[in-house]
Every structure is written in C-alpha cells, then in structure tokens.
Amino acid sequence: MRQVKQKNRFAQAPHHQSFSKVVAVALGAGQDRFALPEYADWAKLFARAASSALAKPMVRVDVATLTIGY
C-alpha cells in the first residue's frame, strides 16, 4: 500500500510571532515614521519587510487597534 502525504493547509499561513513582530515594530516606530516625508524610505522598507514576513502581497497595519489586515 502506497502512503500519500497530506499537505499541511496551514503551511503558508503566517505565524503569530510574525504578526506580533510587525505590530511591535510599527508601534515602536510611531506614527511620524510613516507620515513624515523624511522617513519615506524607511516606511517603504518596513512595508516590504512586513509583506515578506507575513507572505502577503499587501499588508495594512493598524497600530491603534493592534491589528493587521491583508
């Protein structure tokens, strides 16, 4: 009898630690890091890193409610 491995349907799901880290960095950075033009390069790097960490093409971090949407 041949064994068939089942795929883990949660293998691509982002881990809780990644969510926590993304929110923690955003919270620590503060609103000015995202709003002020002199920090635009940093904000773009954060967005790319958050997208990569969560394996999602688009990520919205709401620090006020400590939530992440995608």
PDB file of N, H, CA, C and O in Angstrom:
ATOM      1  N   MET A   1       0.832  -1.171   0.000  1.00  0.00           N
ATOM      2  CA  MET A   1       0.000   0.000   0.000  1.00  0.00           C
ATOM      3  C   MET A   1       0.890   1.252   0.000  1.00  0.00           C
ATOM      4  O   MET A   1       1.836   1.360   0.781  1.00  0.00           O
ATOM      5  N   ARG A   2       0.572   2.168  -0.872  1.00  0.00           N
ATOM      6  H   ARG A   2      -0.196   2.081  -1.506  1.00  0.00           H
ATOM      7  CA  ARG A   2       1.364   3.392  -1.004  1.00  0.00           C
ATOM      8  C   ARG A   2       0.842   4.476  -0.059  1.00  0.00           C
ATOM      9  O   ARG A   2      -0.360   4.733   0.013  1.00  0.00           O
ATOM     10  N   GLN A   3       1.763   5.095   0.655  1.00  0.00           N
ATOM     11  H   GLN A   3       2.739   4.886   0.596  1.00  0.00           H
ATOM     12  CA  GLN A   3       1.367   6.180   1.559  1.00  0.00           C
ATOM     13  C   GLN A   3       1.363   7.493   0.793  1.00  0.00           C
ATOM     14  O   GLN A   3       2.255   7.765  -0.010  1.00  0.00           O
ATOM     15  N   VAL A   4       0.360   8.287   1.054  1.00  0.00           N
ATOM     16  H   VAL A   4      -0.365   8.066   1.707  1.00  0.00           H
ATOM     17  CA  VAL A   4       0.255   9.606   0.440  1.00  0.00           C
ATOM     18  C   VAL A   4       0.361  10.641   1.539  1.00  0.00           C
ATOM     19  O   VAL A   4      -0.410  10.639   2.498  1.00  0.00           O
ATOM     20  N   LYS A   5       1.327  11.523   1.381  1.00  0.00           N
ATOM     21  H   LYS A   5       1.954  11.525   0.602  1.00  0.00           H
ATOM     22  CA  LYS A   5       1.482  12.582   2.375  1.00  0.00           C
ATOM     23  C   LYS A   5       0.437  13.660   2.126  1.00  0.00           C
ATOM     24  O   LYS A   5       0.226  14.094   0.993  1.00  0.00           O
ATOM     25  N   GLN A   6      -0.196  14.072   3.179  1.00  0.00           N
ATOM     26  H   GLN A   6      -0.024  13.719   4.099  1.00  0.00           H
ATOM     27  CA  GLN A   6      -1.145  15.165   3.064  1.00  0.00           C
ATOM     28  C   GLN A   6      -0.404  16.481   3.235  1.00  0.00           C
ATOM     29  O   GLN A   6       0.495  16.611   4.065  1.00  0.00           O
ATOM     30  N   LYS A   7      -0.802  17.440   2.432  1.00  0.00           N
ATOM     31  H   LYS A   7      -1.533  17.334   1.757  1.00  0.00           H
ATOM     32  CA  LYS A   7      -0.208  18.766   2.566  1.00  0.00           C
ATOM     33  C   LYS A   7      -0.807  19.455   3.777  1.00  0.00           C
ATOM     34  O   LYS A   7      -2.002  19.350   4.056  1.00  0.00           O
ATOM     35  N   ASN A   8       0.035  20.145   4.469  1.00  0.00           N
ATOM     36  H   ASN A   8       1.006  20.231   4.243  1.00  0.00           H
ATOM     37  CA  ASN A   8      -0.421  20.940   5.598  1.00  0.00           C
ATOM     38  C   ASN A   8      -1.045  22.217   5.053  1.00  0.00           C
ATOM     39  O   ASN A   8      -0.344  23.062   4.495  1.00  0.00           O
ATOM     40  N   ARG A   9      -2.350  22.363   5.208  1.00  0.00           N
ATOM     41  H   ARG A   9      -2.919  21.678   5.661  1.00  0.00           H
ATOM     42  CA  ARG A   9      -3.016  23.530   4.637  1.00  0.00           C
ATOM     43  C   ARG A   9      -2.638  24.821   5.339  1.00  0.00           C
ATOM     44  O   ARG A   9      -2.931  25.906   4.837  1.00  0.00           O
ATOM     45  N   PHE A  10      -1.995  24.719   6.491  1.00  0.00           N
ATOM     46  H   PHE A  10      -1.757  23.837   6.898  1.00  0.00           H
ATOM     47  CA  PHE A  10      -1.570  25.903   7.215  1.00  0.00           C
ATOM     48  C   PHE A  10      -0.091  26.219   6.995  1.00  0.00           C
ATOM     49  O   PHE A  10       0.448  27.119   7.639  1.00  0.00           O
ATOM     50  N   ALA A  11       0.553  25.508   6.113  1.00  0.00           N
ATOM     51  H   ALA A  11       0.115  24.777   5.589  1.00  0.00           H
ATOM     52  CA  ALA A  11       1.987  25.697   5.898  1.00  0.00           C
ATOM     53  C   ALA A  11       2.304  27.090   5.386  1.00  0.00           C
ATOM     54  O   ALA A  11       3.363  27.631   5.703  1.00  0.00           O
ATOM     55  N   GLN A  12       1.418  27.682   4.605  1.00  0.00           N
ATOM     56  H   GLN A  12       0.557  27.242   4.347  1.00  0.00           H
ATOM     57  CA  GLN A  12       1.661  29.010   4.062  1.00  0.00           C
ATOM     58  C   GLN A  12       1.128  30.124   4.961  1.00  0.00           C
ATOM     59  O   GLN A  12       1.363  31.301   4.689  1.00  0.00           O
ATOM     60  N   ALA A  13       0.419  29.769   6.018  1.00  0.00           N
ATOM     61  H   ALA A  13       0.227  28.812   6.239  1.00  0.00           H
ATOM     62  CA  ALA A  13      -0.156  30.788   6.900  1.00  0.00           C
ATOM     63  C   ALA A  13       0.944  31.447   7.718  1.00  0.00           C
ATOM     64  O   ALA A  13       1.841  30.768   8.219  1.00  0.00           O
ATOM     65  N   PRO A  14       0.879  32.763   7.855  1.00  0.00           N
ATOM     66  CA  PRO A  14       1.879  33.451   8.665  1.00  0.00           C
ATOM     67  C   PRO A  14       1.755  33.052  10.139  1.00  0.00           C
ATOM     68  O   PRO A  14       0.662  32.759  10.624  1.00  0.00           O
ATOM     69  N   HIS A  15       2.843  33.046  10.810  1.00  0.00           N
ATOM     70  H   HIS A  15       3.730  33.284  10.416  1.00  0.00           H
ATOM     71  CA  HIS A  15       2.863  32.646  12.206  1.00  0.00           C
ATOM     72  C   HIS A  15       2.514  33.815  13.108  1.00  0.00           C
ATOM     73  O   HIS A  15       2.689  34.978  12.745  1.00  0.00           O
ATOM     74  N   HIS A  16       2.023  33.487  14.277  1.00  0.00           N
ATOM     75  H   HIS A  16       1.881  32.542  14.572  1.00  0.00           H
ATOM     76  CA  HIS A  16       1.640  34.504  15.255  1.00  0.00           C
ATOM     77  C   HIS A  16       2.817  35.393  15.603  1.00  0.00           C
ATOM     78  O   HIS A  16       2.641  36.596  15.799  1.00  0.00           O
ATOM     79  N   GLN A  17       4.014  34.829  15.684  1.00  0.00           N
ATOM     80  H   GLN A  17       4.157  33.852  15.524  1.00  0.00           H
ATOM     81  CA  GLN A  17       5.195  35.624  16.021  1.00  0.00           C
ATOM     82  C   GLN A  17       5.445  36.701  14.986  1.00  0.00           C
ATOM     83  O   GLN A  17       5.844  37.812  15.336  1.00  0.00           O
ATOM     84  N   SER A  18       5.220  36.398  13.723  1.00  0.00           N
ATOM     85  H   SER A  18       4.896  35.496  13.438  1.00  0.00           H
ATOM     86  CA  SER A  18       5.422  37.389  12.669  1.00  0.00           C
ATOM     87  C   SER A  18       4.446  38.548  12.827  1.00  0.00           C
ATOM     88  O   SER A  18       4.820  39.711  12.675  1.00  0.00           O
ATOM     89  N   PHE A  19       3.181  38.221  13.135  1.00  0.00           N
ATOM     90  H   PHE A  19       2.877  37.276  13.258  1.00  0.00           H
ATOM     91  CA  PHE A  19       2.196  39.271  13.376  1.00  0.00           C
ATOM     92  C   PHE A  19       2.657  40.167  14.513  1.00  0.00           C
ATOM     93  O   PHE A  19       2.651  41.392  14.398  1.00  0.00           O
ATOM     94  N   SER A  20       3.056  39.541  15.606  1.00  0.00           N
ATOM     95  H   SER A  20       3.061  38.546  15.699  1.00  0.00           H
ATOM     96  CA  SER A  20       3.465  40.290  16.792  1.00  0.00           C
ATOM     97  C   SER A  20       4.660  41.182  16.513  1.00  0.00           C
ATOM     98  O   SER A  20       4.707  42.325  16.967  1.00  0.00           O
ATOM     99  N   LYS A  21       5.620  40.665  15.771  1.00  0.00           N
ATOM    100  H   LYS A  21       5.581  39.736  15.403  1.00  0.00           H
ATOM    101  CA  LYS A  21       6.816  41.447  15.467  1.00  0.00           C
ATOM    102  C   LYS A  21       6.499  42.645  14.579  1.00  0.00           C
ATOM    103  O   LYS A  21       7.008  43.742  14.809  1.00  0.00           O
ATOM    104  N   VAL A  22       5.667  42.442  13.576  1.00  0.00           N
ATOM    105  H   VAL A  22       5.254  41.551  13.388  1.00  0.00           H
ATOM    106  CA  VAL A  22       5.301  43.538  12.674  1.00  0.00           C
ATOM    107  C   VAL A  22       4.582  44.634  13.452  1.00  0.00           C
ATOM    108  O   VAL A  22       4.897  45.814  13.295  1.00  0.00           O
ATOM    109  N   VAL A  23       3.628  44.258  14.282  1.00  0.00           N
ATOM    110  H   VAL A  23       3.372  43.300  14.409  1.00  0.00           H
ATOM    111  CA  VAL A  23       2.893  45.249  15.074  1.00  0.00           C
ATOM    112  C   VAL A  23       3.827  45.942  16.069  1.00  0.00           C
ATOM    113  O   VAL A  23       3.726  47.153  16.262  1.00  0.00           O
ATOM    114  N   ALA A  24       4.728  45.199  16.697  1.00  0.00           N
ATOM    115  H   ALA A  24       4.810  44.214  16.540  1.00  0.00           H
ATOM    116  CA  ALA A  24       5.651  45.781  17.668  1.00  0.00           C
ATOM    117  C   ALA A  24       6.572  46.807  17.021  1.00  0.00           C
ATOM    118  O   ALA A  24       6.819  47.868  17.595  1.00  0.00           O
ATOM    119  N   VAL A  25       7.078  46.502  15.840  1.00  0.00           N
ATOM    120  H   VAL A  25       6.877  45.640  15.374  1.00  0.00           H
ATOM    121  CA  VAL A  25       7.954  47.456  15.144  1.00  0.00           C
ATOM    122  C   VAL A  25       7.176  48.708  14.757  1.00  0.00           C
ATOM    123  O   VAL A  25       7.672  49.823  14.923  1.00  0.00           O
ATOM    124  N   ALA A  26       5.967  48.532  14.245  1.00  0.00           N
ATOM    125  H   ALA A  26       5.565  47.626  14.111  1.00  0.00           H
ATOM    126  CA  ALA A  26       5.139  49.679  13.865  1.00  0.00           C
ATOM    127  C   ALA A  26       4.799  50.528  15.092  1.00  0.00           C
ATOM    128  O   ALA A  26       4.842  51.757  15.034  1.00  0.00           O
ATOM    129  N   LEU A  27       4.467  49.877  16.183  1.00  0.00           N
ATOM    130  H   LEU A  27       4.432  48.878  16.231  1.00  0.00           H
ATOM    131  CA  LEU A  27       4.134  50.581  17.416  1.00  0.00           C
ATOM    132  C   LEU A  27       5.348  51.347  17.942  1.00  0.00           C
ATOM    133  O   LEU A  27       5.234  52.503  18.349  1.00  0.00           O
ATOM    134  N   GLY A  28       6.496  50.701  17.928  1.00  0.00           N
ATOM    135  H   GLY A  28       6.589  49.762  17.597  1.00  0.00           H
ATOM    136  CA  GLY A  28       7.717  51.350  18.393  1.00  0.00           C
ATOM    137  C   GLY A  28       8.158  52.506  17.514  1.00  0.00           C
ATOM    138  O   GLY A  28       8.708  53.491  18.006  1.00  0.00           O
ATOM    139  N   ALA A  29       7.918  52.389  16.219  1.00  0.00           N
ATOM    140  H   ALA A  29       7.471  51.589  15.819  1.00  0.00           H
ATOM    141  CA  ALA A  29       8.323  53.439  15.288  1.00  0.00           C
ATOM    142  C   ALA A  29       7.474  54.691  15.447  1.00  0.00           C
ATOM    143  O   ALA A  29       7.975  55.807  15.310  1.00  0.00           O
ATOM    144  N   GLY A  30       6.211  54.512  15.730  1.00  0.00           N
ATOM    145  H   GLY A  30       5.803  53.606  15.842  1.00  0.00           H
ATOM    146  CA  GLY A  30       5.319  55.653  15.904  1.00  0.00           C
ATOM    147  C   GLY A  30       4.778  56.168  14.586  1.00  0.00           C
ATOM    148  O   GLY A  30       5.282  55.833  13.514  1.00  0.00           O
ATOM    149  N   GLN A  31       3.752  56.981  14.680  1.00  0.00           N
ATOM    150  H   GLN A  31       3.343  57.253  15.551  1.00  0.00           H
ATOM    151  CA  GLN A  31       3.058  57.480  13.501  1.00  0.00           C
ATOM    152  C   GLN A  31       3.944  58.362  12.625  1.00  0.00           C
ATOM    153  O   GLN A  31       3.817  58.341  11.401  1.00  0.00           O
ATOM    154  N   ASP A  32       4.834  59.133  13.234  1.00  0.00           N
ATOM    155  H   ASP A  32       4.938  59.151  14.229  1.00  0.00           H
ATOM    156  CA  ASP A  32       5.689  60.045  12.455  1.00  0.00           C
ATOM    157  C   ASP A  32       6.568  59.314  11.457  1.00  0.00           C
ATOM    158  O   ASP A  32       6.835  59.834  10.374  1.00  0.00           O
ATOM    159  N   ARG A  33       7.020  58.125  11.800  1.00  0.00           N
ATOM    160  H   ARG A  33       6.803  57.702  12.680  1.00  0.00           H
ATOM    161  CA  ARG A  33       7.871  57.357  10.883  1.00  0.00           C
ATOM    162  C   ARG A  33       7.152  57.026   9.583  1.00  0.00           C
ATOM    163  O   ARG A  33       7.790  56.833   8.549  1.00  0.00           O
ATOM    164  N   PHE A  34       5.857  56.962   9.633  1.00  0.00           N
ATOM    165  H   PHE A  34       5.338  57.119  10.473  1.00  0.00           H
ATOM    166  CA  PHE A  34       5.081  56.631   8.441  1.00  0.00           C
ATOM    167  C   PHE A  34       4.525  57.870   7.754  1.00  0.00           C
ATOM    168  O   PHE A  34       4.248  57.839   6.555  1.00  0.00           O
ATOM    169  N   ALA A  35       4.360  58.950   8.490  1.00  0.00           N
ATOM    170  H   ALA A  35       4.586  58.976   9.464  1.00  0.00           H
ATOM    171  CA  ALA A  35       3.697  60.141   7.958  1.00  0.00           C
ATOM    172  C   ALA A  35       4.664  61.185   7.389  1.00  0.00           C
ATOM    173  O   ALA A  35       4.336  61.864   6.416  1.00  0.00           O
ATOM    174  N   LEU A  36       5.825  61.316   7.974  1.00  0.00           N
ATOM    175  H   LEU A  36       6.091  60.765   8.765  1.00  0.00           H
ATOM    176  CA  LEU A  36       6.745  62.385   7.562  1.00  0.00           C
ATOM    177  C   LEU A  36       7.554  61.991   6.330  1.00  0.00           C
ATOM    178  O   LEU A  36       8.034  60.862   6.229  1.00  0.00           O
ATOM    179  N   PRO A  37       7.701  62.934   5.387  1.00  0.00           N
ATOM    180  CA  PRO A  37       8.413  62.637   4.134  1.00  0.00           C
ATOM    181  C   PRO A  37       9.864  62.196   4.325  1.00  0.00           C
ATOM    182  O   PRO A  37      10.374  61.408   3.529  1.00  0.00           O
ATOM    183  N   GLU A  38      10.529  62.685   5.356  1.00  0.00           N
ATOM    184  H   GLU A  38      10.115  63.325   6.003  1.00  0.00           H
ATOM    185  CA  GLU A  38      11.936  62.308   5.558  1.00  0.00           C
ATOM    186  C   GLU A  38      12.103  60.838   5.957  1.00  0.00           C
ATOM    187  O   GLU A  38      13.208  60.299   5.906  1.00  0.00           O
ATOM    188  N   TYR A  39      11.022  60.206   6.346  1.00  0.00           N
ATOM    189  H   TYR A  39      10.124  60.644   6.388  1.00  0.00           H
ATOM    190  CA  TYR A  39      11.071  58.792   6.699  1.00  0.00           C
ATOM    191  C   TYR A  39      10.437  57.897   5.626  1.00  0.00           C
ATOM    192  O   TYR A  39      10.177  56.720   5.878  1.00  0.00           O
ATOM    193  N   ALA A  40      10.191  58.439   4.456  1.00  0.00           N
ATOM    194  H   ALA A  40      10.402  59.395   4.252  1.00  0.00           H
ATOM    195  CA  ALA A  40       9.518  57.685   3.385  1.00  0.00           C
ATOM    196  C   ALA A  40      10.289  56.417   3.011  1.00  0.00           C
ATOM    197  O   ALA A  40       9.683  55.364   2.810  1.00  0.00           O
ATOM    198  N   ASP A  41      11.616  56.508   2.916  1.00  0.00           N
ATOM    199  H   ASP A  41      12.108  57.363   3.079  1.00  0.00           H
ATOM    200  CA  ASP A  41      12.419  55.326   2.566  1.00  0.00           C
ATOM    201  C   ASP A  41      12.287  54.244   3.631  1.00  0.00           C
ATOM    202  O   ASP A  41      12.167  53.061   3.313  1.00  0.00           O
ATOM    203  N   TRP A  42      12.308  54.656   4.894  1.00  0.00           N
ATOM    204  H   TRP A  42      12.405  55.617   5.152  1.00  0.00           H
ATOM    205  CA  TRP A  42      12.157  53.694   5.983  1.00  0.00           C
ATOM    206  C   TRP A  42      10.775  53.030   5.928  1.00  0.00           C
ATOM    207  O   TRP A  42      10.656  51.818   6.104  1.00  0.00           O
ATOM    208  N   ALA A  43       9.741  53.829   5.683  1.00  0.00           N
ATOM    209  H   ALA A  43       9.838  54.814   5.540  1.00  0.00           H
ATOM    210  CA  ALA A  43       8.376  53.297   5.630  1.00  0.00           C
ATOM    211  C   ALA A  43       8.228  52.280   4.497  1.00  0.00           C
ATOM    212  O   ALA A  43       7.540  51.272   4.658  1.00  0.00           O
ATOM    213  N   LYS A  44       8.864  52.535   3.360  1.00  0.00           N
ATOM    214  H   LYS A  44       9.423  53.354   3.230  1.00  0.00           H
ATOM    215  CA  LYS A  44       8.816  51.585   2.243  1.00  0.00           C
ATOM    216  C   LYS A  44       9.523  50.275   2.606  1.00  0.00           C
ATOM    217  O   LYS A  44       9.039  49.190   2.286  1.00  0.00           O
ATOM    218  N   LEU A  45      10.662  50.389   3.271  1.00  0.00           N
ATOM    219  H   LEU A  45      11.056  51.270   3.531  1.00  0.00           H
ATOM    220  CA  LEU A  45      11.378  49.184   3.706  1.00  0.00           C
ATOM    221  C   LEU A  45      10.541  48.382   4.711  1.00  0.00           C
ATOM    222  O   LEU A  45      10.490  47.153   4.647  1.00  0.00           O
ATOM    223  N   PHE A  46       9.898  49.081   5.624  1.00  0.00           N
ATOM    224  H   PHE A  46       9.939  50.078   5.676  1.00  0.00           H
ATOM    225  CA  PHE A  46       9.037  48.406   6.586  1.00  0.00           C
ATOM    226  C   PHE A  46       7.907  47.672   5.871  1.00  0.00           C
ATOM    227  O   PHE A  46       7.602  46.522   6.185  1.00  0.00           O
ATOM    228  N   ALA A  47       7.296  48.347   4.914  1.00  0.00           N
ATOM    229  H   ALA A  47       7.543  49.282   4.659  1.00  0.00           H
ATOM    230  CA  ALA A  47       6.182  47.738   4.172  1.00  0.00           C
ATOM    231  C   ALA A  47       6.637  46.480   3.434  1.00  0.00           C
ATOM    232  O   ALA A  47       5.934  45.470   3.441  1.00  0.00           O
ATOM    233  N   ARG A  48       7.787  46.535   2.808  1.00  0.00           N
ATOM    234  H   ARG A  48       8.358  47.356   2.802  1.00  0.00           H
ATOM    235  CA  ARG A  48       8.305  45.351   2.109  1.00  0.00           C
ATOM    236  C   ARG A  48       8.612  44.220   3.077  1.00  0.00           C
ATOM    237  O   ARG A  48       8.304  43.059   2.809  1.00  0.00           O
ATOM    238  N   ALA A  49       9.223  44.568   4.204  1.00  0.00           N
ATOM    239  H   ALA A  49       9.473  45.511   4.421  1.00  0.00           H
ATOM    240  CA  ALA A  49       9.572  43.548   5.199  1.00  0.00           C
ATOM    241  C   ALA A  49       8.319  42.924   5.811  1.00  0.00           C
ATOM    242  O   ALA A  49       8.267  41.710   6.011  1.00  0.00           O
ATOM    243  N   ALA A  50       7.315  43.741   6.108  1.00  0.00           N
ATOM    244  H   ALA A  50       7.357  44.727   5.945  1.00  0.00           H
ATOM    245  CA  ALA A  50       6.066  43.223   6.678  1.00  0.00           C
ATOM    246  C   ALA A  50       5.364  42.312   5.682  1.00  0.00           C
ATOM    247  O   ALA A  50       4.857  41.254   6.055  1.00  0.00           O
ATOM    248  N   SER A  51       5.332  42.713   4.430  1.00  0.00           N
ATOM    249  H   SER A  51       5.743  43.573   4.127  1.00  0.00           H
ATOM    250  CA  SER A  51       4.711  41.910   3.388  1.00  0.00           C
ATOM    251  C   SER A  51       5.420  40.564   3.251  1.00  0.00           C
ATOM    252  O   SER A  51       4.775  39.524   3.112  1.00  0.00           O
ATOM    253  N   SER A  52       6.721  40.592   3.290  1.00  0.00           N
ATOM    254  H   SER A  52       7.244  41.437   3.402  1.00  0.00           H
ATOM    255  CA  SER A  52       7.512  39.371   3.174  1.00  0.00           C
ATOM    256  C   SER A  52       7.330  38.474   4.406  1.00  0.00           C
ATOM    257  O   SER A  52       7.151  37.264   4.270  1.00  0.00           O
ATOM    258  N   ALA A  53       7.376  39.057   5.587  1.00  0.00           N
ATOM    259  H   ALA A  53       7.522  40.040   5.698  1.00  0.00           H
ATOM    260  CA  ALA A  53       7.247  38.282   6.822  1.00  0.00           C
ATOM    261  C   ALA A  53       5.892  37.589   6.927  1.00  0.00           C
ATOM    262  O   ALA A  53       5.785  36.489   7.468  1.00  0.00           O
ATOM    263  N   LEU A  54       4.860  38.248   6.402  1.00  0.00           N
ATOM    264  H   LEU A  54       4.947  39.141   5.962  1.00  0.00           H
ATOM    265  CA  LEU A  54       3.510  37.695   6.502  1.00  0.00           C
ATOM    266  C   LEU A  54       3.091  36.933   5.248  1.00  0.00           C
ATOM    267  O   LEU A  54       1.990  36.386   5.184  1.00  0.00           O
ATOM    268  N   ALA A  55       3.968  36.902   4.260  1.00  0.00           N
ATOM    269  H   ALA A  55       4.862  37.347   4.312  1.00  0.00           H
ATOM    270  CA  ALA A  55       3.708  36.200   2.999  1.00  0.00           C
ATOM    271  C   ALA A  55       2.416  36.668   2.332  1.00  0.00           C
ATOM    272  O   ALA A  55       1.630  35.865   1.828  1.00  0.00           O
ATOM    273  N   LYS A  56       2.219  37.976   2.342  1.00  0.00           N
ATOM    274  H   LYS A  56       2.857  38.628   2.751  1.00  0.00           H
ATOM    275  CA  LYS A  56       1.042  38.580   1.720  1.00  0.00           C
ATOM    276  C   LYS A  56       1.498  39.742   0.830  1.00  0.00           C
ATOM    277  O   LYS A  56       2.413  40.478   1.200  1.00  0.00           O
ATOM    278  N   PRO A  57       0.868  39.912  -0.341  1.00  0.00           N
ATOM    279  CA  PRO A  57       1.289  40.977  -1.254  1.00  0.00           C
ATOM    280  C   PRO A  57       0.966  42.380  -0.746  1.00  0.00           C
ATOM    281  O   PRO A  57       1.641  43.343  -1.110  1.00  0.00           O
ATOM    282  N   MET A  58      -0.054  42.497   0.087  1.00  0.00           N
ATOM    283  H   MET A  58      -0.602  41.714   0.382  1.00  0.00           H
ATOM    284  CA  MET A  58      -0.422  43.798   0.628  1.00  0.00           C
ATOM    285  C   MET A  58      -0.804  43.626   2.096  1.00  0.00           C
ATOM    286  O   MET A  58      -1.559  42.723   2.456  1.00  0.00           O
ATOM    287  N   VAL A  59      -0.268  44.507   2.930  1.00  0.00           N
ATOM    288  H   VAL A  59       0.345  45.241   2.638  1.00  0.00           H
ATOM    289  CA  VAL A  59      -0.494  44.415   4.368  1.00  0.00           C
ATOM    290  C   VAL A  59      -0.876  45.793   4.895  1.00  0.00           C
ATOM    291  O   VAL A  59      -0.275  46.800   4.519  1.00  0.00           O
ATOM    292  N   ARG A  60      -1.883  45.829   5.769  1.00  0.00           N
ATOM    293  H   ARG A  60      -2.371  45.011   6.074  1.00  0.00           H
ATOM    294  CA  ARG A  60      -2.267  47.077   6.431  1.00  0.00           C
ATOM    295  C   ARG A  60      -2.128  46.853   7.934  1.00  0.00           C
ATOM    296  O   ARG A  60      -2.769  45.969   8.503  1.00  0.00           O
ATOM    297  N   VAL A  61      -1.290  47.659   8.563  1.00  0.00           N
ATOM    298  H   VAL A  61      -0.770  48.377   8.101  1.00  0.00           H
ATOM    299  CA  VAL A  61      -1.056  47.556   9.999  1.00  0.00           C
ATOM    300  C   VAL A  61      -1.784  48.708  10.681  1.00  0.00           C
ATOM    301  O   VAL A  61      -1.511  49.874  10.400  1.00  0.00           O
ATOM    302  N   ASP A  62      -2.706  48.380  11.575  1.00  0.00           N
ATOM    303  H   ASP A  62      -2.928  47.432  11.804  1.00  0.00           H
ATOM    304  CA  ASP A  62      -3.421  49.387  12.352  1.00  0.00           C
ATOM    305  C   ASP A  62      -2.899  49.314  13.774  1.00  0.00           C
ATOM    306  O   ASP A  62      -3.289  48.441  14.549  1.00  0.00           O
ATOM    307  N   VAL A  63      -2.010  50.242  14.110  1.00  0.00           N
ATOM    308  H   VAL A  63      -1.692  50.952  13.481  1.00  0.00           H
ATOM    309  CA  VAL A  63      -1.373  50.215  15.419  1.00  0.00           C
ATOM    310  C   VAL A  63      -2.367  50.569  16.523  1.00  0.00           C
ATOM    311  O   VAL A  63      -2.265  50.045  17.633  1.00  0.00           O
ATOM    312  N   ALA A  64      -3.314  51.440  16.241  1.00  0.00           N
ATOM    313  H   ALA A  64      -3.397  51.866  15.340  1.00  0.00           H
ATOM    314  CA  ALA A  64      -4.284  51.857  17.259  1.00  0.00           C
ATOM    315  C   ALA A  64      -5.084  50.670  17.795  1.00  0.00           C
ATOM    316  O   ALA A  64      -5.376  50.604  18.989  1.00  0.00           O
ATOM    317  N   THR A  65      -5.437  49.739  16.916  1.00  0.00           N
ATOM    318  H   THR A  65      -5.200  49.792  15.946  1.00  0.00           H
ATOM    319  CA  THR A  65      -6.204  48.568  17.352  1.00  0.00           C
ATOM    320  C   THR A  65      -5.356  47.304  17.427  1.00  0.00           C
ATOM    321  O   THR A  65      -5.862  46.228  17.746  1.00  0.00           O
ATOM    322  N   LEU A  66      -4.068  47.437  17.132  1.00  0.00           N
ATOM    323  H   LEU A  66      -3.657  48.311  16.873  1.00  0.00           H
ATOM    324  CA  LEU A  66      -3.117  46.303  17.148  1.00  0.00           C
ATOM    325  C   LEU A  66      -3.602  45.169  16.241  1.00  0.00           C
ATOM    326  O   LEU A  66      -3.607  44.003  16.634  1.00  0.00           O
ATOM    327  N   THR A  67      -4.007  45.531  15.028  1.00  0.00           N
ATOM    328  H   THR A  67      -4.003  46.479  14.709  1.00  0.00           H
ATOM    329  CA  THR A  67      -4.478  44.532  14.076  1.00  0.00           C
ATOM    330  C   THR A  67      -3.719  44.653  12.760  1.00  0.00           C
ATOM    331  O   THR A  67      -3.137  45.690  12.441  1.00  0.00           O
ATOM    332  N   ILE A  68      -3.748  43.553  12.006  1.00  0.00           N
ATOM    333  H   ILE A  68      -4.221  42.711  12.265  1.00  0.00           H
ATOM    334  CA  ILE A  68      -3.134  43.522  10.688  1.00  0.00           C
ATOM    335  C   ILE A  68      -4.193  43.008   9.706  1.00  0.00           C
ATOM    336  O   ILE A  68      -4.849  41.996   9.951  1.00  0.00           O
ATOM    337  N   GLY A  69      -4.340  43.720   8.609  1.00  0.00           N
ATOM    338  H   GLY A  69      -3.807  44.542   8.410  1.00  0.00           H
ATOM    339  CA  GLY A  69      -5.254  43.276   7.572  1.00  0.00           C
ATOM    340  C   GLY A  69      -4.485  43.018   6.296  1.00  0.00           C
ATOM    341  O   GLY A  69      -3.431  43.613   6.074  1.00  0.00           O
ATOM    342  N   TYR A  70      -4.993  42.146   5.465  1.00  0.00           N
ATOM    343  H   TYR A  70      -5.849  41.662   5.645  1.00  0.00           H
ATOM    344  CA  TYR A  70      -4.362  41.866   4.183  1.00  0.00           C
ATOM    345  C   TYR A  70      -5.386  41.399   3.200  1.00  0.00           C
ATOM    346  O   TYR A  70      -5.053  41.109   2.051  1.00  0.00           O
TER     347      TYR A  70
END
